[in-house]
Amino acid sequence: MRALPPRWVRRPVGVVVVGLLAYAVLSTPWPLLLVLLAVLAGHVPGRWRALRLLAFAVVGVLLEAAGLLAAGLLWLVLGGWLPGADRLRLPRSQRAHLAVLRALLVALVRAAQVLFGLRLSTAAVSWSPLDDGVPGSEQAMLVLSRHAGPGDSLLLVHTLLDRDHLRRPRVVLKDTLALDPLVDVYLHRLPSSFVRPEDGPEVVGELARGLGTEDALLIFPEGGNVTPARRLRAIASLRRKGMAARALRAEGLAELLPPRPGGVVAALAAAPHADVVLVAHTGLEHLSTLGDVWRGLPLDTTLVLRWWFVPAAQVPRDPAAQVDWLDERWAELDAWVAENRPPQGRRRRGGQDPGTA
């Protein structure tokens, strides 16, 4: 059982590290460095990969520092230092933190679009949470998304925080992400759950309890990005548990991991009034490692999102039926990804990449 450093250790260390990085960025003689990098870029494969990554890293460091500075100012202004009730949990504080988080994500996504040629698009036939006036657009949401590619959780939170139809996201994420100082500070002040491997589904159920009409709980049922090894382990685990039917359905998935139903079932029990939105996306799944990202730059690609809207009344209430329902929906997502995935890195049935069979 792994254990993260306690908050009183990781917060100061994280803030100091980010502060030092920001100071290094701001004190660097950039004109001279850019000339040097431009000369070196001619000897590095790709179209200005090193320069693009450096520029994005600089933007990321400065946004992280700005976000932490804003968090400190909000702590002072909103009275987070005062004894008694946690003032950072009040509606006024929640709105302020969401506004800062939205601005940071908009800037980060814009930087990725400019530097890496990343484009975002919603499939034409897709329902979208940004559509006003459609059934369910003013209801609490349980958003179930595939997990694939770098930064997909940030891109989905960015979409839900769109100023044209603001949603207040509640996010279920791995506990190790608390090592990022900005994530640690903001998502501990906002309704979120940092889930450890030993935690049970009740953690997700507790987060789903009390979902309001402007809230969206974001869950990644796969638990991680798909890899052939992870897929085989998931199927073997289902067989060991005697879930032969689920294992057989999992073997039929070409692009996705079988969903882990525990958190979803717990969330549906805690928020039976919430509509369900399923999200598939394709365009970045071939970038699984840092080496993949390096070789893939610039991306020059479009991340296409496909949304499915299911009213709460159409979701089964029996937990066993919910598991079957989730598997069926996941097969629909898998089929859409298989049909719309870009040529690079297409996966064959059985989880193998082309050229590895």
C-alpha positions in Angstrom: 0.0 0.0 0.0 1.6 3.2 -1.1 1.3 6.4 0.9 1.7 10.0 -0.4 3.5 12.6 1.6 1.2 14.3 4.1 -0.4 17.5 3.0 1.7 19.6 5.4 4.8 18.3 3.6 3.8 18.2 -0.1 2.1 21.6 -0.2 5.1 23.7 1.0 7.5 21.6 -1.1 5.3 21.9 -4.2 4.9 25.6 -3.8 8.6 26.1 -3.4 9.5 24.0 -6.4 6.9 25.8 -8.6 8.1 29.2 -7.3 11.8 28.3 -8.1 10.8 27.1 -11.6 8.8 30.3 -12.2 11.7 32.4 -11.0 14.0 30.5 -13.4 11.6 31.1 -16.3 11.2 34.8 -15.6 15.0 35.4 -15.1 16.2 33.5 -18.1 17.7 35.6 -21.0 15.1 34.3 -23.5 16.3 36.1 -26.6 19.7 34.4 -26.4 18.2 31.1 -25.5 15.8 31.2 -28.4 18.6 31.9 -30.8 20.5 28.9 -29.4 17.5 26.6 -29.6 16.7 27.8 -33.1 20.2 26.7 -34.2 19.9 23.4 -32.3 16.5 22.7 -33.8 18.0 22.2 -37.2 19.8 19.1 -35.8 16.7 17.6 -34.0 14.2 15.5 -35.9 10.7 16.9 -36.4 9.3 20.4 -36.8 10.7 22.4 -33.9 9.8 19.7 -31.3 12.2 20.9 -28.6 11.1 24.5 -29.0 7.4 23.6 -28.9 7.8 21.5 -25.8 9.9 24.1 -24.1 7.4 26.8 -24.8 4.5 24.7 -23.5 6.5 23.8 -20.4 7.1 27.6 -19.8 3.4 28.3 -20.2 2.6 25.4 -17.8 5.0 26.6 -15.1 3.8 30.2 -15.3 0.1 29.1 -15.2 0.8 26.8 -12.2 2.5 29.7 -10.4 -0.3 32.1 -11.2 -2.9 29.6 -10.1 -1.1 29.0 -6.8 -0.7 32.8 -6.2 -4.5 33.2 -6.9 -5.2 30.4 -4.5 -3.2 32.1 -1.8 -5.0 35.4 -2.4 -8.4 33.7 -2.3 -7.4 32.0 1.0 -6.7 35.5 2.4 -9.6 37.4 1.0 -12.2 34.7 1.7 -11.1 34.0 5.2 -9.7 30.6 4.8 -7.3 31.4 7.7 -10.2 32.2 10.1 -11.1 29.6 12.8 -14.5 27.9 12.7 -16.4 26.9 9.6 -14.4 26.1 6.4 -15.1 29.3 4.4 -13.4 27.8 1.4 -16.3 25.4 1.0 -19.0 28.2 0.8 -20.7 28.9 -2.5 -18.9 32.2 -2.9 -15.6 30.5 -2.6 -16.5 27.7 -4.9 -17.5 30.1 -7.7 -14.3 32.0 -7.3 -12.1 28.9 -7.5 -14.0 27.6 -10.5 -13.6 30.9 -12.3 -9.8 30.8 -11.7 -9.6 27.2 -12.7 -11.6 27.9 -15.9 -9.3 30.7 -16.9 -6.2 28.6 -16.3 -7.6 25.7 -18.4 -8.6 28.0 -21.2 -5.1 29.4 -21.3 -3.5 25.9 -21.2 -5.7 24.5 -23.9 -5.2 27.6 -26.1 -1.4 27.1 -25.7 -1.7 23.4 -26.8 -3.8 24.5 -29.8 -1.2 27.1 -30.9 2.0 25.1 -30.2 0.9 21.6 -31.1 -1.8 22.1 -33.7 -4.4 20.5 -31.4 -8.0 21.0 -32.4 -11.2 20.1 -30.5 -14.4 19.0 -32.3 -17.7 17.4 -31.4 -19.1 14.8 -33.7 -22.0 16.2 -35.8 -24.5 13.6 -34.6 -23.5 14.0 -30.9 -25.5 15.5 -28.1 -23.4 18.0 -26.3 -23.5 19.3 -22.7 -22.9 22.7 -24.2 -26.3 22.7 -26.0 -28.8 24.9 -24.3 -32.4 24.0 -24.5 -32.0 20.3 -25.1 -33.6 17.7 -22.7 -31.4 17.3 -19.7 -29.3 20.4 -20.2 -30.4 21.7 -16.8 -30.1 18.4 -14.9 -27.4 17.0 -12.7 -25.0 14.9 -14.7 -23.0 11.7 -14.2 -20.3 11.9 -17.0 -18.7 8.6 -17.8 -15.6 8.9 -20.1 -13.1 6.7 -21.7 -9.5 7.3 -20.6 -7.0 7.7 -23.4 -4.2 10.1 -24.3 -2.4 12.8 -22.4 -4.5 15.4 -20.7 -7.9 14.0 -21.6 -9.3 14.7 -18.1 -8.1 18.3 -18.3 -9.8 18.7 -21.7 -13.1 17.3 -20.4 -13.1 19.5 -17.4 -12.3 22.4 -19.7 -15.4 21.5 -21.8 -17.6 21.2 -18.7 -16.4 24.6 -17.5 -17.2 26.3 -20.8 -18.5 29.8 -20.0 -21.4 29.3 -22.5 -22.9 26.6 -20.3 -21.0 26.4 -17.0 -21.0 23.1 -15.2 -19.5 22.6 -11.7 -17.4 19.5 -12.2 -16.8 17.0 -9.4 -13.9 14.8 -10.4 -12.8 11.3 -9.4 -9.0 11.0 -9.9 -6.1 9.0 -8.8 -4.5 10.0 -5.5 -1.1 10.4 -7.1 -2.3 13.5 -9.0 -2.3 15.3 -5.6 1.5 15.5 -6.1 0.7 18.4 -8.6 0.5 21.4 -6.3 -2.2 23.2 -8.3 -4.4 20.1 -8.6 -3.8 19.4 -4.9 -4.9 22.9 -3.8 -7.9 23.5 -6.1 -9.5 20.0 -6.1 -9.2 19.8 -2.3 -11.2 23.0 -2.1 -13.7 21.9 -4.7 -15.9 18.7 -4.5 -13.5 16.0 -5.7 -12.2 12.6 -4.6 -8.6 11.5 -4.8 -9.0 7.7 -4.9 -6.4 5.2 -3.7 -6.3 1.7 -5.0 -7.6 0.3 -1.7 -10.6 2.7 -1.6 -14.0 1.2 -2.2 -16.9 2.5 -4.4 -18.4 4.2 -1.4 -15.9 7.1 -1.9 -17.4 7.8 -5.3 -21.0 7.4 -3.9 -20.2 10.0 -1.2 -19.0 12.5 -3.9 -22.2 11.9 -6.0 -24.5 12.5 -3.0 -26.2 15.9 -3.3 -25.5 16.5 -7.0 -27.3 19.7 -8.0 -28.8 20.8 -11.3 -25.5 22.5 -12.4 -23.2 19.8 -11.2 -21.4 17.2 -13.3 -19.6 14.2 -11.7 -16.8 13.0 -14.0 -15.7 9.4 -13.7 -13.3 7.4 -15.9 -14.6 3.8 -15.4 -11.6 2.2 -17.1 -9.2 3.4 -14.4 -6.4 4.2 -16.8 -5.2 4.4 -20.4 -5.7 1.2 -22.4 -2.6 -0.9 -23.1 -2.5 -4.5 -24.3 -1.0 -5.7 -21.0 -3.6 -3.8 -18.9 -6.4 -5.2 -21.1 -5.2 -8.8 -20.6 -4.9 -8.3 -16.8 -8.5 -6.9 -16.7 -9.9 -9.9 -18.6 -8.0 -12.3 -16.4 -9.2 -10.6 -13.3 -12.8 -11.0 -14.5 -12.3 -14.7 -15.1 -10.7 -15.2 -11.7 -13.8 -13.6 -10.1 -16.1 -16.0 -11.9 -17.5 -13.2 -14.2 -17.3 -15.3 -17.4 -20.0 -13.3 -19.2 -18.3 -10.0 -18.5 -14.9 -11.4 -19.5 -16.4 -12.5 -22.8 -17.8 -9.0 -23.4 -14.4 -7.5 -22.5 -12.7 -9.7 -25.1 -14.9 -8.2 -27.7 -13.6 -4.7 -27.0 -11.1 -3.5 -29.6 -10.2 -0.1 -28.3 -11.3 0.3 -24.7 -10.7 -1.5 -21.4 -13.7 -3.1 -19.7 -15.3 -0.6 -17.3 -15.1 -1.0 -13.5 -18.7 -0.8 -12.5 -18.3 -0.3 -8.7 -18.0 3.5 -8.7 -20.6 3.9 -11.3 -23.1 1.8 -9.5 -22.4 3.7 -6.2 -22.8 7.0 -8.0 -26.2 5.9 -9.5 -27.4 4.8 -6.1 -26.4 8.1 -4.4 -27.8 10.3 -7.2 -30.7 8.5 -8.9 -32.0 11.8 -10.2 -28.8 12.4 -12.3 -28.8 11.9 -16.1 -26.0 10.0 -17.5 -23.7 11.3 -20.2 -21.1 9.0 -21.9 -18.1 10.4 -23.7 -15.8 8.8 -26.2 -13.0 10.7 -27.9 -10.3 9.8 -30.4 -7.2 11.5 -31.7 -4.7 11.2 -28.9 -4.8 7.6 -27.8 -1.6 6.7 -29.7 0.3 9.0 -27.3 0.7 6.8 -24.3 4.3 7.5 -23.2 6.6 10.5 -23.2 8.4 8.9 -26.2 5.1 8.8 -28.1 4.5 12.4 -27.4 8.0 13.4 -28.5 7.7 11.4 -31.8 4.1 12.7 -32.4 4.9 16.4 -32.2 3.6 18.6 -33.6 0.2 16.8 -33.2 -1.6 18.5 -36.1 -4.6 16.5 -35.1 -8.3 16.9 -34.1 -9.6 15.5 -30.8 -13.1 14.4 -31.8 -15.6 14.0 -28.9 -18.8 12.0 -29.1 -21.4 12.4 -26.4 -24.4 10.1 -25.6 -27.2 11.4 -23.4 -29.2 9.0 -21.3 -32.1 10.4 -19.2 -32.2 9.2 -15.6 -35.5 7.5 -16.2 -33.9 5.2 -18.8 -31.1 4.0 -16.5 -31.8 0.7 -14.8 -32.2 0.8 -11.0 -31.1 -2.7 -10.2 -27.3 -2.8 -9.6 -26.8 -6.1 -11.5 -28.8 -4.6 -14.5 -26.7 -1.5 -14.2 -23.5 -3.5 -14.7 -24.9 -5.1 -17.9 -26.2 -1.7 -19.1 -22.7 -0.2 -18.6 -21.1 -3.0 -20.5 -23.5 -2.5 -23.4 -22.9 1.2 -23.5 -19.1 0.6 -23.4 -19.4 -1.6 -26.4 -21.1 1.3 -28.2 -18.3 3.6 -27.3 -15.7 1.0 -28.4 -17.4 0.6 -31.8 -17.5 4.4 -32.3 -13.8 4.7 -31.4 -12.8 1.8 -33.7 -14.7 3.5 -36.6 -13.4 7.0 -36.1 -9.9 6.5 -34.7 -7.2 8.0 -36.9 -5.0 5.6 -38.9 -2.0 5.9 -36.6 -1.9 3.2 -33.9 -5.2 1.5 -34.8 -5.7 -1.6 -32.6 -6.7 -5.0 -33.7 -9.2 -7.2 -31.9 -7.2 -8.8 -29.0 -5.5 -5.5 -28.1 -2.5 -5.7 -30.4 -1.2 -2.8 -32.3 -0.5 -3.2 -36.0 2.9 -4.5 -36.7 3.1 -6.3 -33.3 1.1 -9.4 -34.3 
